[in-house]
Amino acid sequence: MNYLTVENISKSYGELELFSNLSFSIHKDDKIAFVAKNGSGKTSILNILSGADTPDTGQIVIRNGIRLSFLSQAPVFDEQLTIEQTIFNSDLPILKIIADYEQALLNPEDSDAYQKAFELMDIHNAWEVELQFKQILFQLKLDDLDQKVGTLSGGQRKRLALAKALISNPDILILDEPTNHLDLEMIEWLEQYFAKAQFTLFMVTHDRYFLERVCTEIIELDHGKLYTYKGNYSYYLEQKDARITLDAIETGKAKQLFKKELDWMRRQPKARTTKSKSRIDDFHDIKARAHQRRNDHKIQLEINMERLGSKIVEFHKVSKRFQDKIILDNFEYVFKKGERIGIIGKNGTGKSTFLNMLTQTMQSDSGKIIIGETVKFGYYTQSGIAVKREQKVIDVIKEFGEYIPLTKGRQISAKQLLERFLFDGKKQYDFVEKLSGGEQKRLYLCTVLIQNPNFLILDEPTNDLDIVTLNILEDFLLDFPGCLLVVSHDRYFMDKIVDHLFIFKGEGVVQDFPGNYSDYRTYESSQPKEIKKSEKTDPLSVEKNEANKLSYNEQKEFKNLESKIRALELNKKTLEAKFNDAELSQDEINTLSEELQLVIDDIATKEARWFELSEKLED
């Protein structure tokens, strides 16, 4: 079933044409990734699909009744609302039912409102939706539902936007970099969630494992044309290489034919026959194909790394805490030459604090951090480049000098360096504030590398970079001879460039693991499972344990029973409280008694079924 059709859309900003005459369709159950280089207009296309922007030409045709939800890079919320109010601030009827029920729970003395809310929950089977949205909020670490949106960090706001999009259960979900600001555990949960849920997805993401495991179709915008690949990321890479090879062969054939036809054009007679006119028309088509070029210039990364001495960085019994929160507890480590360490851990476990202490922008509470005299840090932070108003791209590089030193005594001009980072002559005089997010990150990477560091620290370097740039950065880092320390949630990136990990587990515990991320996951899955305290309250951890013991329908029933029993218990207490009214007539007492008995019987039935399913879990 066709949900949405894009018909010949174009978009320009002034003289800059992002794209023109693009057409494609989104069908029910499609899981599409949209791939293109930074600056090609990926975010503009998502904004047009969502209705946040309009194309200069063409149109978007959406099937009647289709609900669409958009996760943007910069979600906008009412700052005064709480997390819970933001979730319920929706035109979805079932969320209004749940919101009324949640409100009724806060005012149990209003028995009529409570009874009405409870009955609506039952009629619309809203128990499952309520449980689902609580699972989503739990997994995305949005536990404090009363927290005001205005106090949330950028990462929390993005996670709230993701939660709201998932809970709204739209027909089409449009996602702009959905894995940004999620830790590794959250990303893996989201992969599993999309695998189970019947979502139609259209997304832009640089996360190649996510692409591999979630998407079943990839649409690529390459040199102004769209190419569709019905498969995952591996299939896309394979087929793209085959397409480029075939294009090169076809262009070669066209060049040979062009030479032949050019000779004919030069010596053709003046008299024009119908046949010769047709051949002349064909000649112009052949000429266009023969002169077709791929502008596949690659970023050239080269630095003049300063010599690294024998003493690099040493941590001796280093501790750090913020009030009751322990970040490091007597941490010890001595960095060696050529080490390539990845840092992983849940959000809030202290990864960025560790980097700030290493680079001496934050002090430890106790212990010593010794930095070798020859160490020169290059620190790529999450905050990115500091954008100055009306500063041009070339001015950013000229702050480091008109000429930049390279290896073996060579040097390069600021203009030439920017060309190596894919900023052509025209783009160099654009204002930095007008660059796309990915282009700003690429410029920032340039400023970090031209300072010739020998100890490179990268804090979430893959966010907003396109896949082409990521592959080049990975190749450069594999050849980087200095020390490398990377914080990233990009598992593909980590697997490729690091050879051991610091795993921040919280409460000051840092595990040193020999291997990359996939090695660690394999190791973790081979260990005996321990039920942690947090898992006891995590609805999804219950689901994992149930998977092999209960059928899918039984799992749903089991989770719904827990919510319904809790609600019935509250209903029972409300009815019991009514008996305290001394002015009740005998008829009213009889009616209340009958209602109470029905609730008690219902609780008994549901508890019996709950115990029956529980016993299956314990077998």
Secondary structure, 3 states (H helix, E strand, C coil): CEEEEEEEEEEEECCEEEEEEEEEEEECCCEEEEECCCCCCHHHHHHHHHCCCCCCEEEEEECCCCCEEEECCCCCCCCCCEHHHHHHCCCCHHHHHHHHHHHHHHCCCCHHHHHHHHHHHHHCCHHHHHHHHHHHHHHCCCCCCCCEHHHCCHHHHHHHHHHHHHHCCCCEEEEECCCCCCCHHHHHHHHHHHHHCCCEEEEECCCHHHHHHHCCEEEEEECCEEEEECCCHHHHHHHHHHHHHHHHHHHHHHHHHHHHHHHHHHHCCCCCCHHHHHHHHHHHHHHHHHCCCCCCCCCCCCCCCCCCCCCCEEEEEEEEEECCEEEEEEEEEECCCCCEEEEEECCCCCHHHHHHHHCCCCCCCEEEEEECCCCCEEEECCCCCCCCCCCEHHHHHHCCCCEEECHHHCEEEHHHHHHHCCCCCCHHHCEHHHCCHHHHHHHHHHHHHCCCCCEEEEECCCCCCCHHHHHHHHHHHHHCCCEEEEECCCHHHHHHHCCEEEEEEECCEEEEEECCHHHHHHHHHHCCCCCCHHHHCCHHHHHHHHCCCCCHHHHHHHHHHHHHHHHHHHHHHHHHHHCCCCCCCHHHHHHHHHHHHHHHHHHHHHHHHHHHHHHHHHC
